[in-house]
Amino acid sequence: PYVCRDGECGFVVAPGDSGGLARAIQRLEQSAELRHQFGNGARKRALAEFAEPVMVRRYWELFQRLSSPGLA
């Protein structure tokens, strides 16, 4: 669920919910527009949340916090 937001870039189905998974697959099979929408949503989220500059900044901020004298 952290990587894929339900309805934005795909479907999130509960573990073990084979019926829910089957329904999600059927919806994707039946709708080229939904597949396109999810593809665009996934690309947008990947660039905003997981692109290299974003991840480098997040790791840098994390390392800065962990190396602060007040945390020791």
C-alpha positions as CSV (number, residue, x, y, z in Angstrom):
1,P,0.0,0.0,0.0
2,Y,2.9,2.4,0.5
3,V,4.1,2.1,-3.1
4,C,0.7,1.7,-4.8
5,R,-2.1,3.8,-3.6
6,D,-5.4,2.1,-4.2
7,G,-7.3,3.7,-7.2
8,E,-4.4,6.0,-8.0
9,C,-1.8,3.7,-9.7
10,G,-3.4,0.3,-9.2
11,F,-5.5,-1.7,-6.8
12,V,-4.6,-2.8,-3.3
13,V,-6.1,-6.1,-2.4
14,A,-5.9,-7.7,1.0
15,P,-3.6,-10.7,1.4
16,G,-5.5,-13.9,0.8
17,D,-8.4,-12.1,-1.0
18,S,-8.4,-14.1,-4.2
19,G,-11.9,-12.9,-5.1
20,G,-10.8,-9.3,-4.8
21,L,-7.7,-10.0,-6.8
22,A,-9.8,-11.6,-9.5
23,R,-12.1,-8.7,-9.6
24,A,-9.2,-6.2,-9.9
25,I,-7.7,-8.2,-12.7
26,Q,-11.0,-8.3,-14.5
27,R,-11.5,-4.6,-14.2
28,L,-8.0,-4.0,-15.6
29,E,-8.6,-6.4,-18.5
30,Q,-11.9,-4.7,-19.4
31,S,-10.7,-1.1,-19.4
32,A,-7.8,0.2,-21.4
33,E,-8.6,3.7,-20.0
34,L,-8.1,2.4,-16.4
35,R,-4.8,0.8,-17.4
36,H,-3.7,4.0,-18.9
37,Q,-4.8,6.0,-15.9
38,F,-3.0,3.7,-13.5
39,G,0.1,3.7,-15.7
40,N,0.2,7.5,-15.6
41,G,-0.5,7.6,-11.9
42,A,2.3,5.1,-11.2
43,R,4.8,7.1,-13.3
44,K,3.8,10.4,-11.6
45,R,4.1,8.8,-8.1
46,A,7.4,7.2,-9.0
47,L,8.9,10.4,-10.2
48,A,7.6,12.4,-7.2
49,E,8.4,9.9,-4.5
50,F,11.1,7.5,-5.7
51,A,13.3,9.3,-8.2
52,E,17.0,9.4,-7.5
53,P,17.2,13.1,-6.4
54,V,14.2,12.6,-4.0
55,M,15.7,9.4,-2.5
56,V,19.2,11.0,-2.1
57,R,17.6,14.0,-0.3
58,R,15.6,11.7,2.0
59,Y,18.7,9.6,2.8
60,W,20.7,12.7,3.4
61,E,18.1,14.1,5.8
62,L,17.9,10.7,7.6
63,F,21.7,10.5,8.0
64,Q,21.7,14.1,9.3
65,R,19.1,13.3,11.9
66,L,20.8,10.1,13.0
67,S,24.2,11.8,13.3
68,S,22.8,14.7,15.4
69,P,24.5,14.9,18.9
70,G,21.1,14.9,20.7
71,L,20.3,11.4,19.5
72,A,23.2,9.7,21.1
